[in-house]
């Protein structure tokens, strides 16, 4: 099944069809960064993009540290 996720940015509405499980996860994440029932400025979109990329950077850094630890134990 699919589920529609909608977000309004700069007065343009974007509807995305997603798998149910991912849609629920994405809605939870979008709710942290955006106003789901109102317009969002481009500035808010850019801030969310930078924030998510920083989270990705931190996760990759931790993964590299874990992998280095595991490789060192072999």
C-alpha positions in Angstrom: 0.0 0.0 0.0 1.0 3.6 -0.4 0.3 6.7 1.5 0.4 10.3 0.4 2.6 12.8 2.3 2.1 16.5 1.6 4.2 19.5 2.3 3.8 23.1 1.3 7.0 25.1 0.6 7.0 28.6 -0.8 3.2 28.4 -1.4 3.6 25.3 -3.6 2.1 22.1 -2.4 4.1 18.9 -2.9 2.3 15.5 -2.7 4.5 12.4 -2.5 3.2 8.8 -2.6 5.3 6.5 -0.3 5.2 3.0 1.1 3.1 3.0 4.3 6.0 2.2 6.7 8.3 4.8 5.3 5.5 7.4 5.0 4.9 7.1 8.8 8.6 7.5 9.5 8.9 10.5 7.1 5.8 12.2 8.5 7.3 12.0 12.0 10.6 13.5 10.8 8.9 16.2 8.7 6.8 17.2 11.8 10.1 18.0 13.6 11.3 20.4 10.9 8.2 21.8 9.2 4.7 23.2 9.7 2.7 20.4 8.1 -0.6 22.3 8.0 0.9 25.6 6.7 3.3 27.2 4.3 7.0 26.8 4.9 9.6 29.4 3.7 12.5 28.3 1.6 14.7 29.3 4.5 13.0 26.6 6.6 13.6 24.0 3.9 17.3 25.0 3.7 17.7 24.8 7.5 16.1 21.3 7.5 18.3 20.2 4.7 21.5 21.4 6.5 20.3 19.8 9.8 19.6 16.4 8.2 23.0 16.5 6.4 24.7 17.2 9.7 22.9 14.3 11.3 24.1 12.1 8.4 27.7 13.4 8.9 27.5 12.5 12.6 26.2 9.0 11.8 28.9 8.4 9.3 31.6 9.6 11.7 30.3 7.2 14.4 30.1 4.4 11.9 33.7 4.9 10.8 34.8 4.9 14.5 32.9 1.7 15.1 34.4 0.1 12.0 37.9 1.2 12.9 37.4 -0.4 16.4 36.1 -3.6 14.9 38.9 -3.8 12.4 41.5 -3.1 15.1 40.2 -6.2 17.1 40.7 -8.6 14.3 
